[in-house]
Amino acid sequence: MATTPNRLRIIGGAHRGRVVHFADVPGLRPTPDRVRETLFNWLGQDLAGRTTLEPYAGSGVLSLEALSRGASAAVAIDQNAAAIRRLRETADAMRIDALETQVGDALGLLASETRRFDVIFLDPPFASDPWPRVLPLCVPRLADGGFIYAEAAHALAVPDGLAMHRHGKAGRVHYHLLHRAS
C-alpha cells in the first residue's frame, strides 16, 4: 500500500496491516513500504529476542515493524517532541509495551548510551549529513552479529570498523545494511 500523508501501515508480523499515524513534522520522510520490505527480508522476518535502536525515529515505523516481528525491545529517539509523543500514542493504542521513547539528539544519545543493540536503524533527515560522525558512534553500540541499517540520499562510504552487507536503491533513497568488519 502506498504511503499517504501522516499514515502508513505495518507490513509484517503480529501487527501487520495496523495503521501508524505520525506527526506532521517538516522533513519527516518515513521509510517507503518497498524499502521496509527489503530491509526485513535482509534481516529475516522473525526478530524474536533482538533489540533495536532508532536514533532518528521520526514516524518510528522501523521500531514498530521490528516489534511487530518479535523484537524484545526497541528504543526510539527523536529531537522532535511531537513526533515522539505521536509514536508513543500509536504504540499505546497498539498495546506495544516494549517500545522505549525519548526526546533527544541522536549524536548525543549515541555518545552517552551504554547498551548494545542487535539492529540500529539510521534514517536521519536527508538535508543533514551526520554520516562521518554517526556511523563510528554506532560501532560500540552494535551487539555481536548485529546490523546497522542506514538510509541516505546518496551511497555511503563505509568507515573503518564496518563492512557493507547489502545495498539497494529505490528512487532517491539509498539503503545500506552494514555489519561489524571482521
Contacts in CASP RR format, 6 or more apart in sequence:
PFRMAT RR
TARGET T0000
AUTHOR 0000-0000-0000
METHOD contacts of the structure
MODEL  1
MATTPNRLRIIGGAHRGRVVHFADVPGLRPTPDRVRETLFNWLGQDLAGR
TTLEPYAGSGVLSLEALSRGASAAVAIDQNAAAIRRLRETADAMRIDALE
TQVGDALGLLASETRRFDVIFLDPPFASDPWPRVLPLCVPRLADGGFIYA
EAAHALAVPDGLAMHRHGKAGRVHYHLLHRAS
1 8 0 8 1.000
1 9 0 8 1.000
1 33 0 8 1.000
2 33 0 8 1.000
3 30 0 8 1.000
3 32 0 8 1.000
3 33 0 8 1.000
5 24 0 8 1.000
6 21 0 8 1.000
6 22 0 8 1.000
6 23 0 8 1.000
6 24 0 8 1.000
7 19 0 8 1.000
7 20 0 8 1.000
7 21 0 8 1.000
7 22 0 8 1.000
8 19 0 8 1.000
8 20 0 8 1.000
8 22 0 8 1.000
8 30 0 8 1.000
8 33 0 8 1.000
8 59 0 8 1.000
8 61 0 8 1.000
9 16 0 8 1.000
9 17 0 8 1.000
9 18 0 8 1.000
9 19 0 8 1.000
9 20 0 8 1.000
9 33 0 8 1.000
10 16 0 8 1.000
10 17 0 8 1.000
10 18 0 8 1.000
10 20 0 8 1.000
10 61 0 8 1.000
10 64 0 8 1.000
10 65 0 8 1.000
10 68 0 8 1.000
11 17 0 8 1.000
11 33 0 8 1.000
11 36 0 8 1.000
11 37 0 8 1.000
11 40 0 8 1.000
11 65 0 8 1.000
12 40 0 8 1.000
12 45 0 8 1.000
12 65 0 8 1.000
12 68 0 8 1.000
12 69 0 8 1.000
13 45 0 8 1.000
13 68 0 8 1.000
13 69 0 8 1.000
13 70 0 8 1.000
14 68 0 8 1.000
14 69 0 8 1.000
14 70 0 8 1.000
15 64 0 8 1.000
15 67 0 8 1.000
15 68 0 8 1.000
15 94 0 8 1.000
15 96 0 8 1.000
16 68 0 8 1.000
18 68 0 8 1.000
18 94 0 8 1.000
20 59 0 8 1.000
20 60 0 8 1.000
20 61 0 8 1.000
20 64 0 8 1.000
20 90 0 8 1.000
21 86 0 8 1.000
21 90 0 8 1.000
22 28 0 8 1.000
22 30 0 8 1.000
22 58 0 8 1.000
22 59 0 8 1.000
22 60 0 8 1.000
22 61 0 8 1.000
22 83 0 8 1.000
22 86 0 8 1.000
22 87 0 8 1.000
22 90 0 8 1.000
23 58 0 8 1.000
23 59 0 8 1.000
23 80 0 8 1.000
23 82 0 8 1.000
23 83 0 8 1.000
23 85 0 8 1.000
23 86 0 8 1.000
25 58 0 8 1.000
25 80 0 8 1.000
25 82 0 8 1.000
25 83 0 8 1.000
27 125 0 8 1.000
27 126 0 8 1.000
27 127 0 8 1.000
28 58 0 8 1.000
28 59 0 8 1.000
28 80 0 8 1.000
28 83 0 8 1.000
29 123 0 8 1.000
29 125 0 8 1.000
29 126 0 8 1.000
30 58 0 8 1.000
30 59 0 8 1.000
30 60 0 8 1.000
30 61 0 8 1.000
31 39 0 8 1.000
31 61 0 8 1.000
31 62 0 8 1.000
31 123 0 8 1.000
31 151 0 8 1.000
31 173 0 8 1.000
31 175 0 8 1.000
32 170 0 8 1.000
32 173 0 8 1.000
34 170 0 8 1.000
35 151 0 8 1.000
35 170 0 8 1.000
35 173 0 8 1.000
35 175 0 8 1.000
36 61 0 8 1.000
36 62 0 8 1.000
36 65 0 8 1.000
38 168 0 8 1.000
38 170 0 8 1.000
38 175 0 8 1.000
39 62 0 8 1.000
39 149 0 8 1.000
39 175 0 8 1.000
39 177 0 8 1.000
40 65 0 8 1.000
40 69 0 8 1.000
42 165 0 8 1.000
42 166 0 8 1.000
42 177 0 8 1.000
43 119 0 8 1.000
43 147 0 8 1.000
43 149 0 8 1.000
43 177 0 8 1.000
44 69 0 8 1.000
45 69 0 8 1.000
46 69 0 8 1.000
46 70 0 8 1.000
47 66 0 8 1.000
47 69 0 8 1.000
47 70 0 8 1.000
47 71 0 8 1.000
47 118 0 8 1.000
47 119 0 8 1.000
48 70 0 8 1.000
48 71 0 8 1.000
48 72 0 8 1.000
49 70 0 8 1.000
49 71 0 8 1.000
49 72 0 8 1.000
49 118 0 8 1.000
50 66 0 8 1.000
50 70 0 8 1.000
50 71 0 8 1.000
50 72 0 8 1.000
50 118 0 8 1.000
50 119 0 8 1.000
51 71 0 8 1.000
51 72 0 8 1.000
51 73 0 8 1.000
51 74 0 8 1.000
51 75 0 8 1.000
51 115 0 8 1.000
51 116 0 8 1.000
51 117 0 8 1.000
51 118 0 8 1.000
51 119 0 8 1.000
51 143 0 8 1.000
52 62 0 8 1.000
52 63 0 8 1.000
52 66 0 8 1.000
52 71 0 8 1.000
52 73 0 8 1.000
52 74 0 8 1.000
52 75 0 8 1.000
52 117 0 8 1.000
52 118 0 8 1.000
52 119 0 8 1.000
52 120 0 8 1.000
52 121 0 8 1.000
53 74 0 8 1.000
53 75 0 8 1.000
53 77 0 8 1.000
53 113 0 8 1.000
53 115 0 8 1.000
53 117 0 8 1.000
53 119 0 8 1.000
53 120 0 8 1.000
53 121 0 8 1.000
53 141 0 8 1.000
54 60 0 8 1.000
54 62 0 8 1.000
54 63 0 8 1.000
54 74 0 8 1.000
54 75 0 8 1.000
54 76 0 8 1.000
54 77 0 8 1.000
54 120 0 8 1.000
54 121 0 8 1.000
54 123 0 8 1.000
55 77 0 8 1.000
55 106 0 8 1.000
55 109 0 8 1.000
55 110 0 8 1.000
55 120 0 8 1.000
55 121 0 8 1.000
55 122 0 8 1.000
55 134 0 8 1.000
56 77 0 8 1.000
56 78 0 8 1.000
56 106 0 8 1.000
56 122 0 8 1.000
56 123 0 8 1.000
56 124 0 8 1.000
56 125 0 8 1.000
57 63 0 8 1.000
57 76 0 8 1.000
57 77 0 8 1.000
57 78 0 8 1.000
57 83 0 8 1.000
57 84 0 8 1.000
57 87 0 8 1.000
57 101 0 8 1.000
58 76 0 8 1.000
58 78 0 8 1.000
58 80 0 8 1.000
58 83 0 8 1.000
58 87 0 8 1.000
58 123 0 8 1.000
59 83 0 8 1.000
59 87 0 8 1.000
60 76 0 8 1.000
60 78 0 8 1.000
60 83 0 8 1.000
60 87 0 8 1.000
62 121 0 8 1.000
62 123 0 8 1.000
62 149 0 8 1.000
63 74 0 8 1.000
63 75 0 8 1.000
63 76 0 8 1.000
63 87 0 8 1.000
63 99 0 8 1.000
63 121 0 8 1.000
64 74 0 8 1.000
64 87 0 8 1.000
64 90 0 8 1.000
64 91 0 8 1.000
64 94 0 8 1.000
64 96 0 8 1.000
64 99 0 8 1.000
66 74 0 8 1.000
66 119 0 8 1.000
66 121 0 8 1.000
67 74 0 8 1.000
67 96 0 8 1.000
67 98 0 8 1.000
67 99 0 8 1.000
71 98 0 8 1.000
71 118 0 8 1.000
71 119 0 8 1.000
72 98 0 8 1.000
73 98 0 8 1.000
73 99 0 8 1.000
73 100 0 8 1.000
74 98 0 8 1.000
74 99 0 8 1.000
74 100 0 8 1.000
75 100 0 8 1.000
75 101 0 8 1.000
75 102 0 8 1.000
75 115 0 8 1.000
75 117 0 8 1.000
76 84 0 8 1.000
76 87 0 8 1.000
76 99 0 8 1.000
76 100 0 8 1.000
76 101 0 8 1.000
76 102 0 8 1.000
77 84 0 8 1.000
77 101 0 8 1.000
77 102 0 8 1.000
77 103 0 8 1.000
77 104 0 8 1.000
77 106 0 8 1.000
77 109 0 8 1.000
78 84 0 8 1.000
78 87 0 8 1.000
78 103 0 8 1.000
78 104 0 8 1.000
79 103 0 8 1.000
79 104 0 8 1.000
79 105 0 8 1.000
79 106 0 8 1.000
80 103 0 8 1.000
81 103 0 8 1.000
84 101 0 8 1.000
84 102 0 8 1.000
84 103 0 8 1.000
87 99 0 8 1.000
87 101 0 8 1.000
88 99 0 8 1.000
88 101 0 8 1.000
91 99 0 8 1.000
91 101 0 8 1.000
102 109 0 8 1.000
106 124 0 8 1.000
106 130 0 8 1.000
106 134 0 8 1.000
107 130 0 8 1.000
107 133 0 8 1.000
107 134 0 8 1.000
107 137 0 8 1.000
110 134 0 8 1.000
110 137 0 8 1.000
110 138 0 8 1.000
110 141 0 8 1.000
111 137 0 8 1.000
113 141 0 8 1.000
115 141 0 8 1.000
116 140 0 8 1.000
116 141 0 8 1.000
116 142 0 8 1.000
116 143 0 8 1.000
117 141 0 8 1.000
117 142 0 8 1.000
117 143 0 8 1.000
117 146 0 8 1.000
118 143 0 8 1.000
118 145 0 8 1.000
118 146 0 8 1.000
118 147 0 8 1.000
119 146 0 8 1.000
119 147 0 8 1.000
119 148 0 8 1.000
119 149 0 8 1.000
120 138 0 8 1.000
120 141 0 8 1.000
120 142 0 8 1.000
120 147 0 8 1.000
120 148 0 8 1.000
120 149 0 8 1.000
121 149 0 8 1.000
122 134 0 8 1.000
122 135 0 8 1.000
122 138 0 8 1.000
122 148 0 8 1.000
122 149 0 8 1.000
122 150 0 8 1.000
122 151 0 8 1.000
123 149 0 8 1.000
123 150 0 8 1.000
123 151 0 8 1.000
124 130 0 8 1.000
124 134 0 8 1.000
124 152 0 8 1.000
126 152 0 8 1.000
126 153 0 8 1.000
131 150 0 8 1.000
131 152 0 8 1.000
131 156 0 8 1.000
131 157 0 8 1.000
132 159 0 8 1.000
135 148 0 8 1.000
135 150 0 8 1.000
135 156 0 8 1.000
135 158 0 8 1.000
135 159 0 8 1.000
135 162 0 8 1.000
135 178 0 8 1.000
136 159 0 8 1.000
136 160 0 8 1.000
138 148 0 8 1.000
139 161 0 8 1.000
139 162 0 8 1.000
139 180 0 8 1.000
142 148 0 8 1.000
142 179 0 8 1.000
142 180 0 8 1.000
144 180 0 8 1.000
145 179 0 8 1.000
145 180 0 8 1.000
146 179 0 8 1.000
146 180 0 8 1.000
147 165 0 8 1.000
147 177 0 8 1.000
147 178 0 8 1.000
147 179 0 8 1.000
148 162 0 8 1.000
148 176 0 8 1.000
148 177 0 8 1.000
148 178 0 8 1.000
148 179 0 8 1.000
149 175 0 8 1.000
149 176 0 8 1.000
149 177 0 8 1.000
149 178 0 8 1.000
150 156 0 8 1.000
150 175 0 8 1.000
150 176 0 8 1.000
150 178 0 8 1.000
151 173 0 8 1.000
151 174 0 8 1.000
151 175 0 8 1.000
151 176 0 8 1.000
152 173 0 8 1.000
152 174 0 8 1.000
152 175 0 8 1.000
152 176 0 8 1.000
153 172 0 8 1.000
153 173 0 8 1.000
153 174 0 8 1.000
154 174 0 8 1.000
155 167 0 8 1.000
155 169 0 8 1.000
155 174 0 8 1.000
155 176 0 8 1.000
156 174 0 8 1.000
156 176 0 8 1.000
158 164 0 8 1.000
158 176 0 8 1.000
158 178 0 8 1.000
160 181 0 8 1.000
161 180 0 8 1.000
161 181 0 8 1.000
162 178 0 8 1.000
162 179 0 8 1.000
162 180 0 8 1.000
162 181 0 8 1.000
163 178 0 8 1.000
163 179 0 8 1.000
163 180 0 8 1.000
163 181 0 8 1.000
163 182 0 8 1.000
164 176 0 8 1.000
164 177 0 8 1.000
164 178 0 8 1.000
165 177 0 8 1.000
165 178 0 8 1.000
165 179 0 8 1.000
166 176 0 8 1.000
166 177 0 8 1.000
167 174 0 8 1.000
167 175 0 8 1.000
167 176 0 8 1.000
167 177 0 8 1.000
168 174 0 8 1.000
168 175 0 8 1.000
168 176 0 8 1.000
169 175 0 8 1.000
END
